[in-house]
Amino acid sequence: MRYQLFYWPEIQGRGEFVRLALEDTGAKYDDVARTKSGMDRMLAMMKGERDKRLPFAPPFLKAGKLVIAQAANILFYLGPRLKLSPRDEAGRLWLHQLQLTVTDFVKEIHDTHHPVGSGLYYEDQKLEAKRFTDNFLDERAPKYLGYFEAVLKMSGGLFVLGRKLSYVDLSLFQLIAGLRYAFPKAMKQIERKVPCVVNVHDRVIARPRIEAYLNSDRRLAFNEMGIFRHYPELDE
């Protein structure tokens, strides 16, 4: 199977959670929107010109005749095929539950710079963003990361499933990497209370295929167009 991943070509965004799974396992895939005429193909699919089951927004994955949207849903599909999830149904649902919690966390991370509306510029909601972010860094980020810390401690191993790496561990890596970019000062304090989560980040970054990916031009740099944005005034 050669997969086709559809996501915006300028940002890591939600598509990066899928990319990491594909890259870690050496899966063959095309990052379609980054190829010639790829954006046209992606927009055509979003208009339902190629499939009646049109996705609402990227990321979405084409696997043969299937078109699967939503990062958590894509990973739920890819998990058993890339050997990044358990074989049993209960285990797969547990992992999916964790990934959906990642999705909730990502939404709140996005809202640190766009708490009022996604259609407005950051500059139009700076006061609201500062208020939202202060609460996020004091309460919400520690709560989410603390939850994953508890999951890891109860797993009986180094990863959320114990000894075996899963797509959720890859997502935890992305969360830590992105939060370090967005809030370097705050994360120095927050990370002290979640050593198991930080350990997952460190183990993932050392994996050969991930290391090669991070050093390649396939890995887009964090920037102020994506989910994780660094505005110094929010990290005070």
C-alpha positions in Angstrom: 0.0 0.0 0.0 1.2 3.5 -0.9 -0.7 6.1 1.1 -1.6 9.6 0.0 -1.7 12.1 2.8 -3.5 15.4 2.2 -2.6 18.4 4.3 -1.6 22.0 4.0 1.9 22.3 2.6 3.3 25.1 4.7 2.7 23.8 8.2 3.1 20.7 10.4 -0.3 21.2 12.0 -2.6 18.2 12.6 -1.1 16.4 9.6 2.2 15.9 11.5 0.7 13.4 13.9 0.0 11.2 10.9 3.3 11.9 9.2 5.2 10.7 12.3 3.4 7.4 12.2 4.2 6.9 8.5 7.8 8.0 8.9 8.5 5.9 12.0 7.4 2.7 10.3 8.9 3.5 6.9 5.5 3.4 5.2 5.4 4.5 1.6 3.3 7.7 1.2 3.0 10.9 -0.8 2.5 14.3 0.9 0.2 15.2 -1.9 -0.3 19.0 -1.4 3.5 19.4 -1.5 3.7 17.9 -5.0 3.0 19.6 -8.3 -0.8 20.3 -8.7 -1.2 18.7 -5.3 -3.2 21.6 -3.8 -5.6 21.4 -6.7 -6.2 17.7 -6.0 -6.7 18.3 -2.3 -9.2 21.1 -2.9 -11.1 19.0 -5.5 -11.5 16.2 -3.0 -12.7 18.7 -0.3 -15.4 19.8 -2.8 -16.5 16.3 -3.4 -15.4 16.2 -7.0 -13.7 12.9 -6.6 -15.6 11.2 -3.8 -19.1 11.7 -2.4 -17.8 11.2 1.1 -16.0 14.6 1.1 -13.9 15.4 4.2 -14.5 18.6 6.1 -10.9 19.6 6.3 -7.4 18.2 6.1 -5.7 16.0 7.2 -7.2 13.1 5.3 -5.7 10.0 4.0 -6.4 8.0 0.8 -5.7 4.3 1.2 -6.8 2.5 -1.9 -10.4 3.5 -2.4 -10.8 4.6 1.2 -10.7 8.3 2.1 -10.3 8.8 5.9 -10.4 12.2 7.6 -9.5 13.4 11.1 -6.0 12.7 12.5 -7.3 10.4 15.3 -9.5 8.5 12.9 -6.6 8.1 10.4 -4.3 6.8 13.2 -7.0 4.4 14.4 -7.0 3.0 10.8 -3.3 3.0 10.4 -2.5 1.6 13.8 -2.9 -2.1 13.2 -1.6 -1.8 9.6 1.6 -0.1 10.7 1.9 -2.3 13.9 1.5 0.8 16.1 -1.5 -0.4 18.0 -2.6 -3.6 19.9 -4.3 -6.5 18.1 -7.2 -6.7 20.5 -10.3 -4.5 20.2 -10.1 -3.2 23.8 -6.5 -2.2 23.3 -7.2 -0.4 20.1 -10.1 1.5 21.6 -8.0 2.5 24.6 -5.3 3.8 22.3 -8.0 5.7 20.3 -9.3 7.2 23.5 -5.9 8.5 24.3 -5.5 10.0 20.9 -8.8 11.7 21.1 -7.5 13.3 24.4 -4.5 14.5 22.4 -7.0 16.0 19.9 -8.7 17.9 22.8 -5.3 19.1 24.0 -4.3 20.3 20.5 -7.5 22.3 20.3 -6.7 24.2 23.5 -3.1 24.7 22.3 -4.5 26.3 19.2 -6.7 28.5 21.2 -3.8 30.1 23.1 -3.3 32.3 20.0 -6.8 32.2 18.6 -9.2 32.2 21.6 -11.9 34.3 20.0 -12.1 33.1 16.4 -9.9 31.3 13.9 -11.0 33.8 11.2 -9.4 36.7 13.1 -5.7 37.7 13.2 -3.8 37.1 16.4 -3.3 40.8 16.6 -7.0 41.3 16.9 -7.3 39.1 20.0 -4.0 39.6 21.9 -5.6 40.5 25.2 -7.9 37.5 25.1 -5.0 35.3 24.0 -2.9 36.4 27.0 -5.7 35.7 29.4 -6.4 32.3 27.9 -2.7 31.4 27.8 -2.1 32.3 31.4 -4.8 29.8 32.4 -3.7 27.3 29.9 -0.1 27.2 31.2 -1.1 27.3 34.9 -4.0 24.8 34.7 -4.7 23.1 31.4 -1.3 22.1 30.1 -0.2 20.6 33.4 -3.5 18.8 33.7 -3.3 17.2 30.2 0.4 16.3 30.6 -0.2 15.1 34.1 -2.9 12.7 32.8 -0.5 11.2 30.3 2.2 11.0 33.0 -0.2 8.9 35.1 -1.0 6.7 32.1 2.7 6.1 31.5 3.3 5.3 35.2 0.5 2.7 35.2 1.5 1.1 31.8 4.3 -1.0 33.3 6.8 0.1 30.8 8.3 3.1 29.0 5.4 3.7 26.6 1.6 4.1 27.0 1.2 0.4 26.1 4.1 -0.7 28.2 7.0 -2.0 26.3 5.7 -1.4 22.8 5.7 2.0 21.1 2.4 3.2 19.7 1.2 6.1 17.6 0.1 7.9 20.8 3.8 7.9 22.0 4.7 9.6 18.7 2.0 12.1 19.3 3.4 12.8 22.8 6.7 13.5 21.2 5.1 16.1 18.9 3.2 17.7 21.8 6.4 18.2 23.8 8.4 19.4 20.8 5.7 21.9 19.8 5.1 23.2 23.4 8.8 23.7 23.8 8.8 25.8 20.7 5.7 27.8 21.7 6.4 28.2 25.4 10.1 27.5 26.1 10.0 29.3 29.5 6.9 27.8 30.8 7.8 24.3 29.7 11.0 24.3 31.8 8.7 24.4 34.8 5.9 22.1 33.5 8.3 19.4 32.4 9.7 18.9 35.9 6.5 17.2 36.9 6.1 14.9 33.9 9.4 13.1 33.5 7.8 10.0 32.0 6.3 12.1 29.2 9.6 13.8 28.6 11.3 10.4 28.5 8.9 9.3 25.7 9.9 12.4 23.7 13.5 11.6 24.2 13.1 8.0 23.1 11.1 8.8 20.1 13.6 11.5 18.9 16.3 8.9 19.1 14.6 6.4 16.8 16.5 6.0 13.6 13.7 6.8 11.1 12.4 9.7 13.2 15.9 11.1 13.5 16.4 10.9 9.8 13.0 12.5 9.2 13.7 15.4 11.6 16.9 16.1 9.7 15.3 16.0 6.3 13.4 18.6 4.3 10.2 16.5 4.8 10.0 17.9 8.3 8.6 21.4 8.1 9.9 23.9 10.7 7.5 25.2 13.4 6.2 28.6 12.4 3.6 31.2 13.3 1.0 29.7 10.9 0.6 26.4 12.6 -0.8 25.1 15.9 2.3 25.7 17.9 3.2 29.4 17.7 5.8 31.3 19.6 4.7 34.7 20.8 7.1 35.8 23.5 4.5 37.9 25.2 2.4 34.8 25.9 5.3 33.0 27.5 6.0 35.4 30.3 
